[in-house]
Amino acid sequence: MRLFVGLGNPGAKYARHRHNIGFMAIEAIAADHGFPPFRAKFQGMLSEGRLGGDRVALLMPTTFMNNSGQSVGEAARFFKLEPADVVVFHDEIDLAPGKLKCKTGGGHAGHNGLRSIHQHLGPEYARVRMGVGHPGHKDRVPGYVLHDFPKADDTWLDDMLRGCADGAPDLADGDTGRFMNAVAQHLNPPRPSTGSQRPKPAEPMPRPGADAPSAPTKDSDARSPLQKLVDRFK
């Protein structure tokens, strides 16, 4: 079994914040794969279903970002999961908007949601780092992540979320390479060929000995002498 966790803050006013991209990913996976409605459990919102051949629980903590670990730790203990069975989707300011990377273990890089999960689960869980870009100065980070995505980001954001949903069965199966490829297919689809049109094939040359139409000649007039005379005086 796997536990997929999306990080964010509860409430409609936070719904489009950059900090809530983890919630968005979990909601996209649930919608695309027919998971049942979320219900309140483990200090969060939970839905259980299957991705491919794997049983998966989807969790969105409602503790607010800084205490996400309370919800994640409670769910992991209930399902008797190891940290390696937990995958956390979260915003990543150190990646450009529209970039996505996966990793397992390591530090929390100052992300308060990850910091809380470290405290309750340890560091050896998997993460899906969803790039939202950096405001340029560390003092501007809180206001930046706690702000709505601009309309200009809608295209890549939708592509990333669709890619996460498409690749979710591979991620549940532990194949991060195929998961990232599914995301890339949406973010960077193959471009159509830009080469020039192929020239039209030349008309085939007549085969030796083959009959070919000949241009009409004066001698090819099929009229009778009488008809020629009549036509002359018309």
C-alpha positions in Angstrom: 0.0 0.0 0.0 1.0 3.6 -0.6 0.1 6.9 1.1 0.1 9.9 -1.3 0.1 13.2 0.6 -0.6 16.6 -0.8 0.6 19.6 1.2 -1.4 22.8 1.4 -3.6 24.9 3.7 -7.4 24.2 4.1 -10.0 26.7 3.1 -11.2 28.3 -0.1 -9.1 31.4 0.3 -5.9 29.3 0.0 -7.1 27.0 -2.8 -5.1 28.7 -5.7 -2.1 29.5 -3.6 1.3 28.3 -4.8 1.7 26.6 -1.4 -1.4 24.5 -2.3 -0.1 22.8 -5.4 0.2 19.6 -3.5 -3.5 19.6 -2.7 -4.2 20.3 -6.4 -2.2 17.2 -7.4 -4.0 14.9 -5.0 -7.4 16.2 -6.2 -6.4 15.7 -9.8 -5.4 12.1 -9.1 -8.6 11.4 -7.2 -10.8 12.9 -10.0 -9.0 11.1 -12.9 -8.9 7.7 -11.2 -12.4 7.6 -9.8 -11.6 7.7 -6.1 -14.6 8.1 -3.7 -15.3 11.4 -2.1 -12.9 12.6 0.6 -13.9 12.1 4.2 -12.4 13.6 7.4 -9.9 11.4 9.0 -6.3 11.6 10.5 -6.6 15.4 10.9 -7.1 15.6 7.2 -9.2 14.6 4.2 -8.8 11.0 3.1 -9.9 9.0 0.1 -8.9 5.3 -0.6 -8.8 3.5 -3.9 -6.5 1.8 -6.4 -4.0 3.0 -8.9 -3.2 0.1 -11.3 -2.7 -2.9 -9.1 -1.8 -0.9 -6.0 -4.0 0.1 -3.1 -3.4 3.8 -2.4 -4.7 6.3 0.3 -4.8 10.0 -0.7 -4.4 12.4 2.1 -4.7 16.2 2.4 -3.8 17.4 5.9 -6.1 20.0 7.3 -3.8 21.0 10.2 -2.4 23.9 8.2 1.0 23.6 6.5 3.2 23.9 9.6 1.7 20.9 11.4 1.2 18.6 8.4 3.4 15.9 10.0 0.7 15.3 12.7 -1.7 14.1 10.0 0.8 12.2 8.0 2.3 10.4 11.0 -1.1 9.4 12.2 -2.1 8.0 8.9 1.2 6.2 8.4 0.9 4.5 11.8 -2.7 3.4 11.2 -1.9 1.8 7.8 1.4 0.4 9.3 3.5 2.0 6.5 7.2 2.6 6.4 8.4 6.1 5.4 9.4 4.7 2.0 5.7 4.0 1.4 4.8 7.6 1.7 4.9 10.1 -1.2 4.5 13.8 -0.5 3.5 16.3 -3.3 4.7 19.8 -2.4 5.6 23.2 -3.9 9.3 23.7 -4.6 10.6 27.3 -4.9 14.1 26.0 -6.0 12.6 24.7 -9.3 11.4 26.9 -12.1 7.6 27.0 -12.7 6.6 24.0 -14.7 9.5 21.8 -13.6 9.1 18.7 -11.6 11.5 16.3 -9.9 11.3 13.3 -7.6 13.6 12.4 -4.7 13.7 10.2 -1.6 15.2 11.3 1.7 17.3 14.4 2.3 16.6 17.7 4.1 13.5 19.8 4.1 15.2 22.9 2.7 13.2 25.2 5.0 9.8 24.0 3.8 7.6 24.1 6.9 5.4 21.3 5.8 8.3 19.0 5.1 10.0 20.1 8.4 6.9 18.9 10.2 6.8 15.6 8.4 10.5 15.1 9.3 9.6 15.5 13.0 6.8 12.8 12.8 8.1 10.4 10.2 11.8 11.0 9.7 13.4 12.0 6.4 13.2 8.8 4.4 10.0 9.4 2.5 9.5 10.1 -1.2 8.8 13.6 -2.5 7.4 15.0 -5.7 8.9 18.5 -5.9 6.6 20.7 -8.0 8.4 23.8 -9.2 6.7 27.2 -8.6 9.7 29.5 -9.0 11.4 31.8 -6.6 10.5 35.5 -5.9 14.2 36.5 -6.0 14.8 37.2 -2.3 14.3 34.9 0.7 12.4 37.7 2.6 9.7 37.6 -0.2 9.1 33.8 -0.1 6.2 33.7 2.5 4.2 36.2 0.6 5.0 34.6 -2.7 3.9 31.1 -1.9 0.9 32.4 0.0 -0.4 34.0 -3.1 -2.6 32.8 -6.0 -1.0 31.5 -9.2 -1.4 34.2 -11.9 -3.6 33.4 -14.8 -0.5 33.3 -17.0 0.5 30.1 -15.2 -2.7 28.2 -15.9 -1.5 26.4 -18.9 1.7 24.8 -17.4 -0.1 24.2 -14.1 -2.9 22.3 -15.8 -0.4 20.3 -17.8 1.6 19.4 -14.7 -1.5 18.3 -12.8 -2.7 16.2 -15.7 0.7 14.6 -16.0 0.7 13.8 -12.2 -2.7 12.1 -12.6 -1.6 10.2 -15.7 1.6 8.9 -14.1 0.1 8.2 -10.7 -0.2 4.4 -11.3 3.5 4.3 -12.2 4.4 6.3 -9.1 2.3 3.9 -6.9 4.3 1.0 -8.5 7.6 2.7 -7.5 8.6 3.6 -11.1 9.5 7.3 -10.8 11.1 7.3 -14.2 7.8 6.4 -16.0 5.9 8.8 -13.7 8.2 11.7 -14.7 7.9 10.7 -18.3 4.1 10.9 -18.1 4.5 14.5 -16.7 6.9 15.4 -19.4 4.5 14.2 -22.1 2.2 17.0 -20.9 4.7 19.7 -20.1 6.9 19.1 -23.2 4.8 17.3 -25.8 6.7 16.1 -29.0 6.7 18.9 -31.5 5.4 18.2 -35.0 7.9 18.0 -37.8 8.9 21.4 -39.2 10.6 20.0 -42.4 9.4 21.2 -45.8 6.7 19.3 -47.6 7.9 16.4 -49.6 7.9 17.1 -53.4 5.2 15.6 -55.4 6.3 12.4 -57.2 7.2 13.0 -60.8 4.9 11.7 -63.5 6.1 8.2 -64.5 8.0 8.0 -67.8 6.2 6.0 -70.5 7.6 2.5 -70.9 9.4 1.7 -74.1 6.9 0.5 -76.7 3.9 1.7 -74.7 1.2 3.6 -76.5 1.4 7.3 -75.8 -1.2 9.9 -76.8 0.0 11.9 -79.8 -0.8 15.5 -80.5 -3.5 16.1 -83.1 -2.3 16.9 -86.6 -4.0 18.4 -89.6 -4.2 15.0 -91.2 -6.1 13.6 -88.3 -9.3 15.4 -89.4 -11.9 12.6 -89.6 -14.4 14.6 -91.7 -15.4 13.4 -95.1 -14.5 15.6 -98.1 -18.3 16.4 -98.5 -18.5 17.5 -94.9 -15.5 19.7 -95.3 -17.0 21.4 -98.3 -20.3 22.0 -96.4 -18.5 23.4 -93.4 -16.5 25.7 -95.6 -19.6 27.5 -96.9 -21.4 27.8 -93.5 
